[in-house]
Amino acid sequence: MRDDAIAQRTEPEEPPGFSRDRLSWLIGLRWMAMSGVLAVFVATATGLIHGPSLGVLGLVLFIGVFANILFQRALPKKTGPSFRAPLAHAALDLSLLTMVLWGTGWVMAPFLGFYLFHVVLMATLGGPRATVITAVMTLAFATLLSLLYQSESLRVAVWEPEPRLALASELLGFVVLLGGVTYLVAHAAAELRAQERALSRAKERAAREERKLLLAERLASLGRVSQGVAHELNTPLATIRTLATDMRETLSALREARESTQNLDMLLDDLDESAVLIRDETTRMGKVTQSLLKGGDLVEIQIREGVVLYDVAERARSLVIAGRRSKVHIELDRSLLGHRLETDADRLLQILVNLAQNAVDAVREGGSRVTLRAEAIDGSIAIVVEDDGPGLSDEMRARLFEPFATTKPVGEGTGLGLYTSHLLAETLGGSLELEPREPRGVRAELRLPRRAPAEPDALAAKLLS
């Protein structure tokens, strides 16, 4: 119901009348009618039929041709419907028809039924008001014709053909009238179907616009919520960052006082690595929240040369598996070694974490392995994240990069991971694609240029648009 209301507002009902195309169509029909009058004129002039008045038929031809030329030149430039123009056409046609019937002998002429044609024309295409006016004009011209026929002094022709010709002319009149009415109804039905298709397309456009509006409202709400979340997170993030720094200082002092044992070294190294991760991640999150508090913008892109791809992939793996009890194995292929990029390491890390996290979540539903590998392709690097999970449904493939599109249960996924990763990939001058892999699973390919785009300072603007 809501879509219908929007469609009605978008596509106002067309007022009654004839558009430029319909008026042009009427002119074409009149040329066909004039060709029929010309045929009767020639048949009478050559003696094939007797009775019709050559003078009246000639006058009809002159008036019809001259008026048709004037109507053609007077066609409105606008495509909107006109109410007066079709009535002028109807008045002309009824006048010419009356003259033809008067000049051929009236009642016995086979084309008397063409009065009905004009009423049907207006009834199907012109609206009720035009139909009533046309019916009144038809009655008036029929009355005039009757008066002309009743007056001996005004009667100019008598329709008295030979029996065979009379039968043939009556059959011809019936066939022409039937064909004309059939063509008119078919034309009106075709226009009605075209209007129905246009209305259907308008409803579809209105529904799409409504979905876009709802999506924009949700994104705006998300922006407002994010500022509140940023304010609430800043304090605990600062505390965690301070504790991580204290952990590193304590571990450093412990190394100086400890006895040298291999197991203790490994434990201390693990603690140090965890502390480094906590510190770096909280620092990165603090930058995001500070930026949101300043105005809701994302962190500016910071392009650096010599970003080691393997290091970023290793860090992404550590972040995904940190604190998890999952048995999923994330493998870093040797093809990741030896590649350096000119890019934003934090944004690249964010994309790889999102892709790896999605792959791990998928594998937990059926599978055991996630693989990250790389391939050099024509001046760019293709970073591939593959899993052997259940794969993608057709419905999800059509909505992969839409915000809030997720297959996870409520509370376990926001549906913003792939959407954000797709925007970040384009912001870094690359692309992101996901597709099913055989025999099962998903293949995500992030393709980035080895060198950054020409205007790195303007990259964030695209992400915010």
N, C-alpha and C positions, 0 to 999 in steps of 0.2 A: 504494500500500500504506500509505503514511504517513497519507494522508487517511482511509483506511478505519479505521485504528487510532484516529485522533482521533475519528471519528464514533462508533465503538463506545464510547469513553470518554464521549462527550457524551450519547449516547442509550443507556442501559443496556437490555438485553433485558427485555421485559415478562414477568413471571412468569405461569405458566398461571393461568387463572381468567376470571371474567366481570366486566367493568367495570360501573359504574352504568348506562351506556347499554344494555349488552347485557341486564342484568337487567330493565330497563324494557321492552326489546324482547320478552323472554320473557313478561312480564305481558300485553303486547298480544296475543301469540299465544294465550295462555290465554283471553282474552276472546273471540277468534274461535272457539276450540274449544268454549267454553260456549254460544256462539250456535248451533253445530251440535247440541249436546246438547239445547238448548231446542227446536230444530226437530223433533228426533225425539220429544221429550216431547209437543209440540203435536200432531204427526201421530198419535201413539198415543192421546192423549186424545180426538181427534176421530174415531177409528176408521179413519183412513186406512191405518194399518198395525196388525197384530195380533202379539202375542207379547211385546214389551218390558214390563218392570215399571215402572209409573209411580212407585211408591214409591222404587225404587233410582235411577231417573233424577232424581227430585226431590231425593233426598239428594245426588246428584252435583252438581246445580246449586247447592244451598245451600252445600256444602263448597267448591266451586270459586269461587263469588262471594265468600264470606267470606274464604277464604284469599288470594284475589287482592287484596282490599282491605288485608289485613294486610301482604302482601308489598309493596304499593305504599307503605304508610306506613313500612315498615322498610327502604326503599332506603337504602344507605349514602350519607352526605354527601360522602365522598371519592370521587374518580373512579378510584382505583386498583383493580386487579383483586381479586376475592374468589374463594377456592376452595370454601368451604363453602356459600355461598349457591346456586350453580348446582346442587349436589347436592341441596339441600333442594327446589329447584324440580323437579328430575328425580324425586325420591321422590314428591312430591305428584302430578305428572302421571301417573306410572306407576300410582299408587294409583287415581286417578280413571279412567284408561283401563281398569284391571282391573274396576272397579265398573261402567263402561259396558258392557264386553263381558259381564260376568256378568249384568247387568240386561237385556241384549238377546238372550242365547242363545249366546254364546261362538263356537264354531267356525264356524258358518254366518254370523256377522256379518261384513259387508264391511270393517270397520275393524280387523281383527286385525293387519294389517301396520303399524299405527301404533306398535307396540312398536319396530320398526326405526327409526322416525323419531327417537326419543329417543337411540338409540345413535349414529346418524349426526350428530345435533346436537352431542353431546359430542365425537365424533371430530374434527369440523371446527373447533369453537370452544373446546372445554374442555381440550384437552391429553390425553396418554395416560393419566395416572392417573385423571382423571375419567371417561374412556371405559371403563376397566376396571371401575371401581366401578359405573357406570351399566349396563354389560352384566351384571354380577352381579345387580344389583337387578332388571333386566328378566327374567333367568332365574328369579329367586325369585318374582316376581309372576306370570309365566307358569305356573310350577309350582303356585302357589296357585290360580290360575284353573282349572287342570286338575283339581285336587282338588275344587274347588267343583262342577265340572261332573259329576264322577264320582259325587258323592253326590246321591242322589235327594231327600233331605230338604233339601239346601241349594240345589237348582236352583230358581231363581225365574222363569225365562223360557226360552222355546224359540223360536228364530228359524225360523219356517215361513211366510214370505210367499208370495203368489201367484207363479206362475212369472215373469210379466212384471215384477212388482215386485222379485222376487229378482234377475233379470238387471240391472234398472236400478240396484238398490242395490249390486250387485257392481261394475258399471261406475263408479258414483259413488265407491265406496270406492277403486277403483284410480286414478281421476283425481285424487281429493283427495290420496291418498298420493303419487302422482307429482308433482303440483303442489307439495306441501309439501316434498318432498326437493329438487326443482329450485329452489324459492325459497330453501331453506336453503343449498344449494351456491352459488347466485348471491350471496347475502348474505355468505357467507364469502369468496368471491372478491373482492367489492367491498372488504371490510375489509382483505384482503391487499394489494390495490392501493393503498389509502389508507396502509397502513403502509410500503409501498415508496416512495411519494411522500414521506412524512415522513422516512424514512431518507435519501432523496436530498437533501432540503432540509437535513437535519442535516449531511450530508457537505459540501454547498456552504458552509454557515455555518462549519464547521470549517476548510475550505480558506481562506476569507476571513480568519478569525482567525489562521491560520498565516501568511498573507502579511503581515498587519498586524504580527505579532510579528517576522517577519524584517525588515520595513521598520524597525521600532523599533530592532532590534539594529544595523542598518546606520547609522541616524541617530545612535545612541549611540556607535558606533565613530567616525563622522565627527566627533562632538564631541570625543572624546578625541584624535583626530589633530590637530584644529584647534588645540588648546592647544599641542601640540608645535611645529606649524608657526608659530604666533604667536611662540613663544620664539625660534625660529631666524630669523624675519624682522625682529625688532625692531632688531637691530644694523645690518644693511645699510640698512634704511629710514632710520634716523637719519643714516647716512653720506650717503645720497642727498639727504636734506633739507638737510644742511649744505652739500653741494656746490652745490645749487640756489641757496641764499642767497648763496654766494660768487660764483656766476655773475652774479647780479643786481648785486652790488656792483662787479664788474669791468666789466660793461657800462655802469654809471653813470659810472665813471671814464673809460671809453673815449669816451663821448659828450662829456665835457668837454674832452678833448684832441684829438678828431678834427677833420678838415676837413669842412665841411658838404657832403655829397654825397647825392643821393637814393637811390642803390643801397645805400650803406652804412646809411642810415636804415632801409630795408626789411629788410636783413639783421639789423640790431640789434633791430628790432621782432620779427622772427620768433624770434630767440634769447631775447628777453625773454618772449615768450609761452610758449615751450617751458619756460623756467625756472619761470614761474609755474605752469604745469600740473604740472610735476614736484613743486614744493613743495606745492601744494594737495593733490595726490593722495597723496603720501607722508604728509602730515599726516593725511588722512582714513584711510588704511590703518593708520597708527600708532594712531589712536583705536580702531579695530576690534581690533587685536592686544592693546592694553593692556586693553581690556574683556574679551577672551577669557581673558587671563592672570589677571584678578581673579576670574573665576568662571564663565566660559563664556557670559555674556550678551551680547546684541547692544548696539550703541550706542543710547543712549536717543534717542527721537524729540525733535527740537528744532524746534518750529513757529516760523516767522517770517512776519511780514506783508510784503506787497509783493514776493513772489518773482516776478521777471520771467521769464515762461515762455520767451520767445525766447532769453534769455541761457542758461538751463539747456539748451535744445535745441542751441544753438550749441556749448556746452561738451561736450555728449554727442557731437555730430558730430566735434569735434576729437579727443576721446579715442578714438573708434572708428577714425578714419582715421590717427591718429598712428602713424608707423613702418610703415604698410602700403604695399605696392606694387600694391594692387588698383586696377583701373580703375573700380570701382563708384562711381557718383556719388550722394552723399547730398544731397538737396534739402530746404531749409527753406522751406516755403510761407509766403507773406506773411500767411496767416491766423494765424500764431503771434504776430504783432505785436500789442501793445496789451493783452495779458492779464496780469494779476497775480493771484497766488494766495496764500492763507494756508496754508502747508504747510511741510514739511521739504525744503529744497532738495537736500540730499545724498541723501535717500531717493528723491526724484523723479529726480535725475540717475542714480542706480543703476538705476532701472526703465528709463529711456529708453536708457541704454547697453546694457542687456541686450536690449531689443527691437530696437534698431538693429543691434547685433552679430549677432543671429540673422538679421535681414533681409539683412545684407551677406553672411553665410555662405551663405544660401539663394540669393542672386542670383549668387554665384560659380559655382553649379552650373547656371546657365542664366538669364540676365537681365542688366540693366544699370543699374537705377535703384531707389533707395530714397527715399521721400518722407515727411517729417514735416509734419503740418498740425494745425490745431486748429479747434474749433467750440464755440460757447457754446450750452448746452442746459439750460434751466430751472434756473438757479442753479448749474450745474456746467460744467466744461470737459472736452470730449472731445478727447483728444490721440491722433491716429491715425498709426500707422507702417505704411506700405504698401510692398510690393515686388512685382516682376514675376518672381519665381523660380518654381520648379516646383510650389509649393503644398504642401498637407498631405495625407498619406494618411489613410484612415479609421481605421486602427489608432492612428496618432499623435494624431488628434483626440480619441480616447477617453481618452488618457493625458497630455494637454497639461500639466496642472498637477501631475502626480505627480512626486515626487522621483526623480532618477536616470533619468528618461525622456528619451532623446535618440536622434537619428538619425545623429549624427556618429560617425566611426570612434573606436575605443578610443584614448584618450590625447588626443583633441582636444575633448572635451566631457564635463562632469560630469553634465549633466542636472539641474542645480540652478538654472539661470538663470530659467526661467519659473516654477518653483516658488517661488523667493524673490520674484520680482517680483509674483506673485499675492498672496502673503502681505503684502508691503509695500503694495500697492494697497489691500487691505482694512484694513490698519493705519492708513492715511491717510484712511480713511473713504470710499474709492472702490471701483472694480471694474476688472477686467482681462478682456477677452474676445478670443479669436482666432477667425477664420473665413476660409475661402477667399474670394478675390475673383475676379471675372470680368474677362477670360477666363482669367487665371492669376495665381498669386501668393497672398499672405497679407495679411490686414488685421488688425492688432492695434489695439484701442481701449482706451485707459486713460482712465477717467472719474473725475475728482476734483471734490470740492466747492470752490467759490470760497473758502469759509471753512472752517476746520479743525473737526473734531468737538468736542463740548463738553468732553471730558476728555482733553486731549493728553498728560497725564502718564501715563495708563494705556494708551496706545496700544501701547507695546512689549510689554506683557504678552500681547497677542493674538498677536503674532508669535512669542512664545516658547512658546505653548501647543501 
